[in-house]
Amino acid sequence: LKTCPGRVLCKVPCSGEKEVDLAVQSAKAAFKIWSQMSGMERCRVMLEAARIIREQRDEIATMETINNGKSIFEARVDIDISWQCLEYYAGLAGSLAGEHIQLPGGSFGYTRREPLGVCVGIGAWNYPFQIACWKSGPALACGNAMVFKPSPFTPISVVRLAEIFTEAGVPKGLFNVVQGGAATGQLLCQHPDVAKISFTGSVPTGMKIMEMAAKGIKPVTLELGGKSPLIIFSDADLENAVKGALMANFLTQGEVCCNGTRVFVERKILDTFTKEVVKRTQKIKIGDPLLEDTRMGALINRPHLNRVQGFIKQAKEQGAEVLCGGDLYVPDDPKLKNGFYMRPCVLGNCKDDMTCVKEEIFGPVMAILPFDTEEEVVERANATKFGLAGGVFTRDIQKAHRVVAALKAGMCFINNYNVSPVELPFGGYKSSGFGRENGRAAIEYYSQLKTVCVEMGDVESVF
């Protein structure tokens, strides 16, 4: 595999009704075996899968870069997070338990934490391998099976994950991959033997998945879009705040759901901050994502590149000022001339009612907005239908905690941004979805509690 933008890497047939049913039935058979294994037995298999990923890190990262277009530097970080996720849930697998409750007269009750069955994971194209691990890690640790559908734009690397699980020793069919678009996703959501659906993607698709799941009364985890605020107070460490703003906007070519794309800057440092951000943005190395010094690769495809460019054009029409970037980028290497590259963009003179400030662009576009008071910026930060993330940069730790407490967002950062430790739950408020990935919280969404009440005496009858 080599980077060659615009070239077809492979052709993947879409899974129809027959293939989806085979995948679900295969997972259902594997679930009977896996769910009866002890937590420690599952732990050992998952640790082996993590070991294989860790040892094949560079190979998988290269595959992911070609799959998605992100820089190899970032792809390696994604793969590290992936094996760490499996290690983390392997560690929890052996400790999953209910509780014992003493009742009067020597009677007692206890709870059992039981798996759900066959879970469906539907992934996005920005973090294909990592999202598959984020979903399969807690699912498998709890004793479930999973059928996973990657985005049709990034079908390759998740197949390697399925092979790794098999090599590690999971029962055949425990983690199955089906390929396709909306039609395949619909077949999965409506399959009667599917117990739960976990989806990462857009708000409109999330709404459709909720509707389909409702007909089967199936639990759903939705990790949807965002238009997150990043608040820079004048007392912040300027160098750190600038680095945070770049991290909050330009990772994976800006194609990150929790990016802090509304950058609110206290007016007294607006000019200084903006000048430094523009200077640093213009130095970002764009080009062949497989080169070690590249920090920004190609966007996912031509239609998406055109969509991002459309947002910038509209922003200019509405009065925003392009301070840098926003134009197409053509690398010197002739083999990259058909690539979906653009220069990262910083927009100034932005207003809260502009489309570029209200809607998720999902590209390397930062909007800078001035503010004057803490109360004002919190109100403006929360004036959105989204609630995935938020960030605050300040040296005043009391102010930092006060502001994040007031933000209506599920994942908040203080003096950093876009850090994704697997130990911490990740998920949104409002239209950004519900349920959580990662941390102990994810266990709640991949298991169910059974209560058992044991009477040690005679039944007290009212009859």
Disulfide bonds with the S-S distance in Angstrom:
none
